[in-house]
């Protein structure tokens, strides 16, 4: 095996058993199939067995896991190197992990630099972290890691000087020349806050919550969290009349709740939910549920599902959870059946929602049975060209105790020139 071939198979599944199927095989005790495939160079099978060995614990598990993964890591293929490096780090074998990652970091590989910097920080070498990441702060993801890893080391002013200044970020979103890679507002705000300059941090974030009519969610969330953390209730209330008010509403409601002023939090959220805001209704229902008022939460969510428009599955999931918390799981199942009967939708989504309810009630065996992928012909899968369908059929065959047929099915549709691409999922 070599890194190029591994990368190709990782992207296409050509000749490999997909992760969902390897998990199903392991769960049902077919490790012999996984070992044979791993010995032939199947990364997903080797990784599944290595994870199982680690879970079993002990130094023996470490040895087994490394033996399974080493042939892949020895090719310098990055996913394998990263996996082994993280395992070594988890086991506090930091020097070994650093030696493994250093060659990749030295090439400037973005992910490798990030991983290596975290290892160096864990070893206590903050100067090396700054030397590694300081020259690379034009990459916002690496600048973010630098800010994170230097917290508590009294170097915030120095780090702020290394990060590109505020003002080079996008002011006209979605224009060809605009890029979020240069948006350093959150990082500078964090550094200001860490220096105790909270007013300056808040002012900076507030200035960039909305730019040319576009609300920057990250800035708004950070500002709301900052104001709530420092108990600046008046500023949160004033923000309710400006762009990004939903973030202020969420933070203010949680602040009121934490201060024991739950009735005020309920009144605030009711004001917005009564205006048809599904997000406010969701937050109100969560608030009710946290305080044991499940009937009220269910009533709010029932109304929100019907008025949210579009895809309401995020509301339905909470509604079902609240039903179960109220020991009304049968009503949750009945509600799902009624909802899908009225609104339609893919049968697998209906089955998945029912399975989640059953799992919440710890009826795992029944849930697994109900969640088994539907029996659809291979011809139908190929007609629609979906990799997900091929994998689902293989999972179903494994669940039915026919792993050999599952492997044959995968081979028919994933190997060679007839394979489907991972991008089709």
DRENTIGU-510687 format. One record per residue (C-alpha): residue number from 1; x, y, z; residue in three letters. Coordinates in steps of 0.02 Angstrom, whole numbers, plus 50000, padded with zeros to 5 digits. Example, Ala and Ser with C-alpha at 12.3 -4.5 7.8 and 13.67 -1.06 7.14 Angstrom:
BEGIN
   k     x     y     z   r
   1 50615 49775 50390 ALA
   2 50684 49947 50357 SER
***
This chain:
BEGIN
   k     x     y     z   r
   1 50000 50000 50000 UNK
   2 50052 50181 49976 UNK
   3 49981 50350 50027 UNK
   4 49911 50389 49854 UNK
   5 49817 50224 49843 UNK
   6 49753 50241 50021 UNK
   7 49691 50416 49987 UNK
   8 49600 50357 49830 UNK
   9 49515 50213 49921 UNK
  10 49472 50325 50069 UNK
  11 49378 50442 49953 UNK
  12 49294 50310 49844 UNK
  13 49278 50156 49958 UNK
  14 49350 50057 49812 UNK
  15 49388 49885 49884 UNK
  16 49352 49937 50064 UNK
  17 49206 49904 50181 UNK
  18 49123 50070 50227 UNK
  19 49129 50126 50410 UNK
  20 48943 50099 50444 UNK
  21 48957 49919 50386 UNK
  22 49119 49886 50483 UNK
  23 49030 49947 50640 UNK
  24 48884 49831 50606 UNK
  25 49001 49684 50577 UNK
  26 49095 49717 50740 UNK
  27 48935 49740 50838 UNK
  28 48874 49569 50783 UNK
  29 49038 49480 50815 UNK
  30 49105 49462 50638 UNK
  31 49281 49520 50683 UNK
  32 49357 49381 50579 UNK
  33 49293 49466 50422 UNK
  34 49364 49631 50482 UNK
  35 49534 49555 50519 UNK
  36 49547 49475 50349 UNK
  37 49502 49638 50263 UNK
  38 49621 49738 50373 UNK
  39 49763 49620 50328 UNK
  40 49726 49657 50145 UNK
  41 49742 49844 50176 UNK
  42 49565 49899 50222 UNK
  43 49587 50052 50331 UNK
  44 49409 50059 50395 UNK
  45 49418 49881 50458 UNK
  46 49587 49908 50540 UNK
  47 49524 50066 50624 UNK
  48 49368 49979 50688 UNK
  49 49471 49840 50765 UNK
  50 49595 49964 50838 UNK
  51 49454 50063 50919 UNK
  52 49387 49902 50995 UNK
  53 49559 49856 51060 UNK
  54 49578 50027 51141 UNK
  55 49406 50013 51220 UNK
  56 49455 49847 51299 UNK
  57 49592 49945 51390 UNK
  58 49762 49900 51455 UNK
  59 49934 49903 51376 UNK
  60 49888 49749 51275 UNK
  61 49752 49846 51189 UNK
  62 49875 49985 51148 UNK
  63 49996 49863 51072 UNK
  64 49860 49781 50968 UNK
  65 49791 49947 50908 UNK
  66 49962 50010 50854 UNK
  67 50000 49846 50765 UNK
  68 49840 49864 50665 UNK
  69 49869 50046 50618 UNK
  70 50058 50052 50595 UNK
  71 50061 49982 50417 UNK
  72 49950 50127 50363 UNK
  73 50044 50260 50462 UNK
  74 50211 50199 50394 UNK
  75 50157 50258 50220 UNK
  76 50147 50436 50290 UNK
  77 49963 50440 50241 UNK
  78 49894 50583 50345 UNK
  79 49729 50509 50411 UNK
  80 49826 50361 50482 UNK
  81 49964 50471 50553 UNK
  82 49835 50583 50635 UNK
  83 49741 50436 50709 UNK
  84 49898 50357 50783 UNK
  85 49960 50525 50845 UNK
  86 49798 50557 50937 UNK
  87 49802 50385 51016 UNK
  88 49980 50411 51077 UNK
  89 49931 50581 51146 UNK
  90 49780 50505 51235 UNK
  91 49898 50381 51316 UNK
  92 50013 50524 51371 UNK
  93 50150 50462 51255 UNK
  94 50177 50640 51198 UNK
  95 50357 50626 51139 UNK
  96 50312 50481 51023 UNK
  97 50162 50575 50956 UNK
  98 50267 50730 50924 UNK
  99 50399 50629 50831 UNK
 100 50264 50555 50721 UNK
 101 50182 50722 50680 UNK
 102 50337 50833 50665 UNK
 103 50383 50784 50485 UNK
 104 50209 50829 50424 UNK
 105 50208 50992 50522 UNK
 106 50378 51038 50450 UNK
 107 50303 51032 50276 UNK
 108 50173 51161 50327 UNK
 109 50029 51038 50319 UNK
 110 49887 51138 50397 UNK
 111 49807 51000 50501 UNK
 112 49977 50933 50553 UNK
 113 50031 51104 50613 UNK
 114 49872 51116 50718 UNK
 115 49894 50944 50793 UNK
 116 50080 50970 50825 UNK
 117 50050 51138 50908 UNK
 118 49927 51059 51030 UNK
 119 50054 50926 51074 UNK
 120 50192 51053 51102 UNK
 121 50075 51153 51214 UNK
 122 50036 50998 51317 UNK
 123 50223 50975 51339 UNK
 124 50228 51151 51412 UNK
 125 50329 51231 51271 UNK
 126 50228 51389 51242 UNK
 127 50375 51479 51162 UNK
 128 50381 51343 51030 UNK
 129 50194 51359 51003 UNK
 130 50213 51546 50970 UNK
 131 50363 51516 50856 UNK
 132 50265 51385 50758 UNK
 133 50099 51476 50741 UNK
 134 50150 51659 50750 UNK
 135 50211 51668 50569 UNK
 136 50055 51576 50509 UNK
 137 49917 51685 50581 UNK
 138 49859 51740 50408 UNK
 139 49772 51570 50415 UNK
 140 49627 51609 50531 UNK
 141 49611 51429 50591 UNK
 142 49792 51429 50649 UNK
 143 49772 51602 50726 UNK
 144 49625 51534 50824 UNK
 145 49731 51390 50890 UNK
 146 49868 51512 50940 UNK
 147 49743 51616 51040 UNK
 148 49672 51460 51122 UNK
 149 49838 51381 51170 UNK
 150 49914 51539 51244 UNK
 151 49769 51572 51363 UNK
 152 49829 51600 51541 UNK
 153 50010 51629 51493 UNK
 154 50008 51819 51505 UNK
 155 50054 51847 51323 UNK
 156 49891 51915 51256 UNK
 157 49961 52083 51201 UNK
 158 50103 51995 51109 UNK
 159 49982 51876 51024 UNK
 160 49867 52018 50972 UNK
 161 50014 52097 50881 UNK
 162 50045 51935 50785 UNK
 163 49865 51921 50721 UNK
 164 49810 52021 50568 UNK
 165 49725 52182 50624 UNK
 166 49538 52206 50623 UNK
 167 49477 52289 50465 UNK
 168 49544 52170 50335 UNK
 169 49390 52059 50353 UNK
 170 49245 52053 50231 UNK
 171 49135 52207 50225 UNK
 172 49037 52153 50073 UNK
 173 48990 51971 50106 UNK
 174 48982 51852 49958 UNK
 175 49082 51964 49843 UNK
 176 49221 51872 49749 UNK
 177 49360 51964 49842 UNK
 178 49286 51938 50016 UNK
 179 49346 51797 50126 UNK
 180 49307 51748 50305 UNK
 181 49485 51685 50321 UNK
 182 49535 51864 50363 UNK
 183 49399 51898 50489 UNK
 184 49493 51915 50653 UNK
 185 49363 52010 50753 UNK
 186 49322 51864 50871 UNK
 187 49505 51831 50907 UNK
 188 49546 52012 50950 UNK
 189 49389 52021 51058 UNK
 190 49444 51866 51152 UNK
 191 49617 51938 51182 UNK
 192 49543 52103 51243 UNK
 193 49429 52012 51364 UNK
 194 49574 51908 51430 UNK
 195 49665 52070 51468 UNK
 196 49516 52133 51567 UNK
 197 49467 52257 51432 UNK
 198 49287 52197 51426 UNK
 199 49212 52362 51367 UNK
 200 49330 52366 51219 UNK
 201 49294 52184 51177 UNK
 202 49106 52216 51180 UNK
 203 49121 52373 51076 UNK
 204 49225 52283 50945 UNK
 205 49102 52139 50929 UNK
 206 48952 52256 50927 UNK
 207 49031 52354 50784 UNK
 208 49041 52196 50679 UNK
 209 48879 52107 50725 UNK
 210 48800 52175 50567 UNK
 211 48899 52231 50415 UNK
 212 48807 52298 50263 UNK
 213 48646 52216 50321 UNK
 214 48725 52045 50349 UNK
 215 48722 51979 50528 UNK
 216 48880 51883 50574 UNK
 217 48817 51743 50685 UNK
 218 48986 51708 50763 UNK
 219 49010 51888 50817 UNK
 220 48832 51899 50883 UNK
 221 48847 51738 50983 UNK
 222 49012 51792 51058 UNK
 223 48944 51964 51105 UNK
 224 48787 51888 51184 UNK
 225 48892 51765 51284 UNK
 226 49009 51904 51340 UNK
 227 48869 52019 51400 UNK
 228 48781 51876 51489 UNK
 229 48941 51816 51574 UNK
 230 48971 51988 51647 UNK
 231 48787 52011 51693 UNK
 232 48759 52159 51578 UNK
 233 48571 52139 51571 UNK
 234 48533 52317 51517 UNK
 235 48643 52301 51363 UNK
 236 48560 52137 51315 UNK
 237 48388 52217 51331 UNK
 238 48442 52366 51225 UNK
 239 48505 52247 51093 UNK
 240 48332 52169 51073 UNK
 241 48286 52311 50956 UNK
 242 48439 52293 50843 UNK
 243 48507 52171 50713 UNK
 244 48547 52001 50785 UNK
 245 48417 52020 50922 UNK
 246 48386 51830 50927 UNK
 247 48557 51805 51005 UNK
 248 48521 51937 51136 UNK
 249 48352 51856 51173 UNK
 250 48429 51685 51199 UNK
 251 48567 51750 51312 UNK
 252 48450 51863 51411 UNK
 253 48324 51723 51442 UNK
 254 48462 51608 51506 UNK
 255 48533 51747 51615 UNK
 256 48362 51779 51693 UNK
 257 48339 51593 51724 UNK
 258 48510 51577 51806 UNK
 259 48465 51722 51921 UNK
 260 48306 51634 51976 UNK
 261 48193 51749 51877 UNK
 262 48113 51609 51777 UNK
 263 47944 51693 51757 UNK
 264 48028 51841 51673 UNK
 265 48122 51724 51556 UNK
 266 47958 51637 51512 UNK
 267 47873 51804 51478 UNK
 268 48017 51858 51365 UNK
 269 48013 51700 51261 UNK
 270 47823 51697 51254 UNK
 271 47825 51870 51178 UNK
 272 47927 51809 51030 UNK
 273 47850 51635 51013 UNK
 274 47675 51710 51008 UNK
 275 47735 51810 50857 UNK
 276 47770 51647 50766 UNK
 277 47957 51635 50800 UNK
 278 47995 51446 50802 UNK
 279 48167 51470 50882 UNK
 280 48091 51565 51028 UNK
 281 47960 51428 51045 UNK
 282 48098 51297 51048 UNK
 283 48191 51392 51184 UNK
 284 48031 51416 51284 UNK
 285 47992 51230 51276 UNK
 286 48169 51188 51333 UNK
 287 48147 51309 51478 UNK
 288 47982 51230 51528 UNK
 289 48056 51055 51517 UNK
 290 48207 51101 51624 UNK
 291 48087 51153 51761 UNK
 292 47977 50999 51746 UNK
 293 47832 51084 51656 UNK
 294 47820 50954 51519 UNK
 295 47637 50982 51475 UNK
 296 47672 51166 51440 UNK
 297 47824 51120 51336 UNK
 298 47724 50996 51233 UNK
 299 47588 51123 51200 UNK
 300 47714 51252 51140 UNK
 301 47803 51128 51026 UNK
 302 47643 51058 50950 UNK
 303 47599 51232 50892 UNK
 304 47774 51271 50832 UNK
 305 47784 51115 50724 UNK
 306 47629 51166 50627 UNK
 307 47681 51347 50601 UNK
 308 47870 51332 50576 UNK
 309 47859 51298 50391 UNK
 310 47987 51198 50295 UNK
 311 48082 51061 50384 UNK
 312 48022 51050 50564 UNK
 313 48119 50894 50615 UNK
 314 48225 50991 50740 UNK
 315 48065 51038 50833 UNK
 316 47992 50863 50819 UNK
 317 48147 50786 50897 UNK
 318 48131 50897 51050 UNK
 319 47944 50864 51060 UNK
 320 47974 50677 51062 UNK
 321 48109 50694 51194 UNK
 322 47992 50793 51305 UNK
 323 47854 50665 51280 UNK
 324 47974 50529 51340 UNK
 325 48033 50633 51488 UNK
 326 47851 50650 51537 UNK
 327 47832 50460 51526 UNK
 328 47719 50479 51375 UNK
 329 47824 50387 51245 UNK
 330 47669 50303 51169 UNK
 331 47598 50475 51133 UNK
 332 47762 50522 51048 UNK
 333 47749 50372 50934 UNK
 334 47567 50409 50896 UNK
 335 47611 50591 50860 UNK
 336 47748 50539 50737 UNK
 337 47630 50421 50646 UNK
 338 47500 50558 50632 UNK
 339 47625 50690 50578 UNK
 340 47701 50586 50438 UNK
 341 47528 50530 50383 UNK
 342 47476 50712 50364 UNK
 343 47637 50786 50296 UNK
 344 47719 50640 50209 UNK
 345 47906 50619 50202 UNK
 346 48032 50479 50172 UNK
 347 47986 50317 50266 UNK
 348 48164 50304 50333 UNK
 349 48146 50474 50419 UNK
 350 47985 50413 50501 UNK
 351 48072 50253 50555 UNK
 352 48222 50348 50620 UNK
 353 48113 50464 50724 UNK
 354 48019 50317 50800 UNK
 355 48183 50229 50835 UNK
 356 48247 50380 50931 UNK
 357 48093 50378 51041 UNK
 358 48116 50193 51077 UNK
 359 48299 50218 51117 UNK
 360 48256 50356 51239 UNK
 361 48150 50229 51329 UNK
 362 48296 50109 51330 UNK
 363 48203 49986 51220 UNK
 364 48362 49969 51117 UNK
 365 48329 49799 51041 UNK
 366 48160 49854 50977 UNK
 367 48232 50016 50914 UNK
 368 48373 49929 50820 UNK
 369 48248 49813 50738 UNK
 370 48135 49955 50685 UNK
 371 48282 50057 50623 UNK
 372 48348 49919 50510 UNK
 373 48372 49989 50334 UNK
 374 48225 49954 50218 UNK
 375 48239 49812 50093 UNK
 376 48267 49899 49927 UNK
 377 48336 49811 49774 UNK
 378 48514 49840 49719 UNK
 379 48443 49891 49550 UNK
 380 48346 50032 49632 UNK
 381 48501 50089 49726 UNK
 382 48601 50093 49565 UNK
 383 48461 50182 49475 UNK
 384 48467 50325 49598 UNK
 385 48657 50317 49607 UNK
 386 48666 50337 49795 UNK
 387 48810 50269 49895 UNK
 388 48702 50284 50050 UNK
 389 48580 50158 49978 UNK
 390 48716 50032 49941 UNK
 391 48784 50048 50117 UNK
 392 48611 50037 50195 UNK
 393 48575 49875 50101 UNK
 394 48740 49802 50162 UNK
 395 48698 49851 50340 UNK
 396 48530 49767 50324 UNK
 397 48609 49606 50264 UNK
 398 48731 49607 50410 UNK
 399 48587 49635 50531 UNK
 400 48500 49485 50454 UNK
 401 48652 49377 50489 UNK
 402 48716 49366 50310 UNK
 403 48885 49457 50312 UNK
 404 48952 49363 50161 UNK
 405 48808 49424 50055 UNK
 406 48835 49601 50122 UNK
 407 49018 49597 50069 UNK
 408 48971 49529 49898 UNK
 409 48843 49669 49879 UNK
 410 48975 49799 49920 UNK
 411 49098 49720 49801 UNK
 412 48971 49724 49660 UNK
 413 48939 49910 49680 UNK
 414 49095 49987 49755 UNK
 415 49241 49899 49672 UNK
 416 49328 49941 49511 UNK
 417 49251 50042 49373 UNK
 418 49072 50015 49434 UNK
 419 49101 50090 49607 UNK
 420 48999 50237 49667 UNK
 421 49089 50391 49728 UNK
 422 49090 50444 49910 UNK
 423 49036 50616 49852 UNK
 424 48869 50540 49798 UNK
 425 48821 50509 49979 UNK
***
